[in-house]
Amino acid sequence: MILERCAPPCIEQPLSGFWQHIGNILQRIGNTITRWDQLAEQRRQLQKMDDRLLKDIGLSQADVKRIAGKRFWEDPLQTGENIDERYRSGDGR
């Protein structure tokens, strides 16, 4: 069996059509799973905070129970939940 080498232009061509669509879908799936993991971790950290820290960020234990009790896929940025603008940056800093 003889293998032929592909000329450089065919390697450098961007994905198109079907394969580009598949790549976009896989990227969106990966981004969604990453976001779900971030939400779960943020909720775990929130549950570990004591009353003093919660007071510093303007939350009560009742708020924590409401927030932490959500399912991992319930993203407040996607559902339009009323959120303080300071927390919309996305990087948490």
C-alpha positions in Angstrom: 0.0 0.0 0.0 1.4 3.4 -1.0 0.6 6.4 1.1 0.7 9.7 -0.6 1.5 12.9 1.3 -1.0 15.6 1.2 0.2 18.9 -0.2 0.5 21.7 2.5 -2.5 23.7 1.2 -4.9 20.8 2.0 -3.5 20.6 5.6 -3.8 24.3 6.2 -7.4 24.6 4.9 -9.9 25.3 7.7 -12.6 22.9 8.5 -15.7 23.5 6.5 -19.2 22.3 6.2 -20.1 19.2 8.1 -16.9 18.9 10.1 -16.9 22.6 11.1 -20.5 22.1 12.4 -19.4 19.0 14.4 -16.5 20.9 15.8 -18.8 23.8 16.9 -21.2 21.4 18.5 -18.4 19.7 20.5 -17.0 23.1 21.5 -20.4 24.2 22.8 -20.8 20.9 24.7 -17.4 21.4 26.3 -18.2 25.0 27.3 -21.5 23.9 28.8 -19.9 21.1 30.9 -17.2 23.5 32.0 -19.9 26.1 33.1 -21.8 23.4 35.0 -18.7 22.4 36.8 -18.0 26.1 37.7 -21.5 26.5 39.1 -21.3 23.4 41.2 -17.9 24.5 42.6 -19.2 28.0 43.4 -22.2 26.5 45.2 -20.0 24.1 47.2 -17.8 27.1 48.2 -20.8 29.1 49.2 -22.1 26.4 51.5 -18.7 26.3 53.3 -18.8 30.0 54.2 -19.6 31.1 57.7 -22.1 33.7 58.6 -19.4 36.5 58.8 -18.3 35.9 55.3 -21.8 35.6 54.0 -22.7 38.9 55.7 -19.7 40.5 53.9 -21.1 39.6 50.5 -24.7 40.4 51.5 -26.1 36.9 51.7 -27.9 35.0 54.5 -28.1 31.3 55.2 -31.5 31.3 53.6 -30.0 32.7 50.4 -27.3 30.0 50.5 -29.9 27.3 50.8 -31.9 28.7 47.9 -28.8 29.1 45.7 -27.1 25.8 46.6 -30.3 23.9 46.3 -30.5 24.4 42.6 -29.7 21.8 40.0 -26.2 22.0 38.5 -27.6 23.0 35.1 -29.6 25.9 36.4 -27.4 28.8 35.4 -28.7 32.2 36.7 -27.1 34.0 33.7 -29.1 31.9 31.3 -32.4 32.0 33.1 -32.5 35.8 33.5 -32.5 35.6 37.2 -32.0 39.0 38.8 -28.3 39.2 39.6 -26.1 42.0 41.0 -24.1 43.4 38.1 -20.9 43.0 40.0 -21.1 39.2 39.5 -21.7 39.3 35.7 -18.0 39.5 34.8 -17.8 35.7 34.5 -14.3 35.3 35.9 -15.3 35.8 39.6 -12.7 38.4 40.3 
